Amino acid sequence: MMDLELWKITFTLYGVISLLYSTCYCEKAPNYSFMKPATFAPQVSYFDYIIIGGGTAGCGLAATLSKGARVLLLERGGAPYGNKIVEQMSGFGANLGDSNSDNNLATSTAQPFVSEDGVVSARARVLGGGSAVNAGFYSRASPDYVAKAGWAGSLVNESYAWVEKKVAFKPPMLEFQSAFRDGLVEVGVKPYNGFTYDHIEGTKIGGTIFDHNGKRHTAADLLEYATPDSTVVYLFATVHKIMFQTKGQYSKKPRAHGVIFRDSKGGKHKAYVKAGEMNEIIISAGALGSPQLLMLSGIGPKAHLKEKGIQVLVDQPMVGQGMTDNPMNAVMIPSPNPVEISLIQAVGITDFGTYIEAASGTTFANSIIHSIPAAYKTSNNLQDKDQKTQLYDQKAHEFMNSLADGKLYAGLILEKIKGPISSGHLLLKTKNPSDNPSVTFNYFKEKKDLNRCVKGMETIIKVIKSKSFSQFRFSELSIEGLLTTMLNLPLNRCPKPANDTGTFTTLEQFCKDTVMTIWHYHGGCQVGRVVDKDYKVFNVSGLRVIDGSTLYASPGTNPQATVMMLGRYMGRRILQSRIAASK
Ligand SMILES: Cc1cc2nc3c(=O)[nH]c(=O)nc-3n(C[C@H](O)[C@H](O)[C@H](O)COP(=O)(O)OP(=O)(O)OC[C@H]3O[C@@H](n4cnc5c(N)ncnc54)[C@H](O)[C@@H]3O)c2cc1C
């Protein structure tokens, strides 16, 4: 009898210890045993949650859900680890201009695209998503933004802190960034708020995902929190379609129950969610990928889907609407003194809806210039490169080469407008999920956006002229000269006005002519239009979208902190409902 009691106690203890082990044991990046190329995937598999897109939102979401369920994370790109152009700050420009950007080879971590407006951009194709290719600036959304989104403040703060423990750092702030910061304060972007992740009006130093050794940490590092036994991550796994049950009880409201994905060799695999109302498919494929995948799966504007030969599951005209991108306008400033290589570190949060940031060395400028040929290569609608454009390209390369030679040092001061209000839409070009969809952002269509840009440019000009910034500016170079240089670089493919002379006229015209992207595009599956406040897709069950596509405005000065936070936040909420339902 005693022996049986002892055996029971030992057995119970063993059970508790293994449970603790399975819930607490985590693995360190990059040695994840649960991460494999999709060629290793079985033809059919079953999970509690299937997450499409191992990006900025998807990684933290997967790690969180793995604490209470079996999770499959499907990412179309490879791992960011060991890839120098991803991990080092100096690789930022090269990454965006990677010439291996052929859509179907998927060898570059940034897939270039050109919006129908003519603005050159890129979307991530790598585990970690945008956080693996971006400029690294880390800054939270304002409490006002959080309240408008309807998120619970305390869980939001916990979720930010969870993210920050792994991926956020204080930047070094060397000479150029310090002079820029002091210039902002000198011209009245006040008060100076020091180093903070919080969004506060005035000038501040924000966080960065580059650590003290200059190494990038990405959302993929959040998978360190995952429970290895409950997590599977397949790389080079491109999801082609979501499958739905439409018969019997699901005839009125189809239920998402599986996905079809292909590995790098074209092998076809199916993954299903196990039976049970709480099990779900979650799309976290980003602002371009999520609406694109919904449409490819039959959820979208009926006429457009029919035109593309896609069987309509749910006529949902709002899928792909509200595509919004924050225009970026910048001035490159050649410097008499050496500058450090820096991406974004200090920011001016003005009271008129413009955020002012800076980068130095040629890294950031390179990203703009070198991404143009890469984007050009993959863009269907720009085959007819005219003579004027060729001339622009040539000039730009000469200019960039002179910077790269080290003959000329330079910094870049840029502005991004809040919101913005102008927005556009997304449509499919093809039925291939690896191809870019067509996106229109309608930059500066709304006058308020243009006014904000003009005010931002006025502030940038004041900073360039400020005493604090004087060591990084040749005094003999006029502001007009600097602006004219920008006007002559091939910053975009937007149609030029008929009377364009390539010289500076007004700031309004400058904003339009030199519009670029700061890559903070969002929308396409917005809350209240495509998904409900729990991020569940309207008119179907078992399907959510959780990522930047659900947002109405870019959070804070820069979105990645909030997108990572959202993955964690929604993961916590979904698990809470799962636990409540099981009781
Ligand atoms: C060049 C650049 C610079 C930026 N700089 C900053 C910055 O300094 N600070 C900042 O806060 N923000 C910055 N951003 C913006 C920020 O990185 C993005 O807003 C954010 O990463 C978006 O997150 P997401 O989860 O919505 O999408 P993503 O992070 O893009 O994740 C989507 C993931 O889904 C995958 N995917 C897509 N379709 C499929 C499919 N069919 N099958 C499988 N997988 C799929 C993609 O490969 C990707 O990994 C920058 C972005 C870029 C591109």
The ligand as an ORCA input file, in Angstrom:
! r2SCAN-3c Opt
* xyz 0 1
  C      13.016     48.888    -45.528
  C      12.121     49.051    -44.346
  C      12.491     49.925    -43.330
  C      11.652     50.094    -42.211
  N      12.104     50.805    -41.137
  C      11.417     50.734    -39.974
  C      11.961     51.242    -38.763
  O      13.091     51.732    -38.691
  N      11.197     51.161    -37.634
  C       9.948     50.614    -37.636
  O       9.288     50.610    -36.590
  N       9.420     50.110    -38.769
  C      10.134     50.123    -39.915
  N       9.626     49.539    -41.043
  C       8.234     49.033    -41.025
  C       8.054     47.719    -40.268
  O       9.183     46.902    -40.419
  C       6.768     47.044    -40.787
  O       5.690     47.924    -40.629
  C       6.456     45.767    -40.032
  O       7.579     44.926    -40.061
  C       5.260     45.052    -40.660
  O       5.002     43.873    -39.942
  P       3.920     42.800    -40.415
  O       3.922     41.720    -39.399
  O       2.651     43.475    -40.729
  O       4.478     42.249    -41.800
  P       5.886     41.562    -42.094
  O       6.841     41.793    -41.004
  O       6.270     41.964    -43.458
  O       5.531     40.011    -42.066
  C       4.865     39.340    -43.078
  C       5.554     38.002    -43.272
  O       4.690     37.151    -44.022
  C       5.449     36.430    -44.971
  N       4.514     36.049    -46.043
  C       3.840     36.878    -46.879
  N       3.058     36.157    -47.711
  C       3.237     34.857    -47.382
  C       2.712     33.631    -47.885
  N       1.830     33.600    -48.902
  N       3.131     32.452    -47.331
  C       4.024     32.458    -46.294
  N       4.560     33.589    -45.788
  C       4.167     34.771    -46.317
  C       6.535     37.416    -45.395
  O       7.641     36.760    -45.960
  C       6.854     38.123    -44.072
  O       7.895     37.499    -43.360
  C      10.414     49.397    -42.167
  C      10.044     48.519    -43.186
  C      10.885     48.326    -44.269
  C      10.471     47.356    -45.363
*
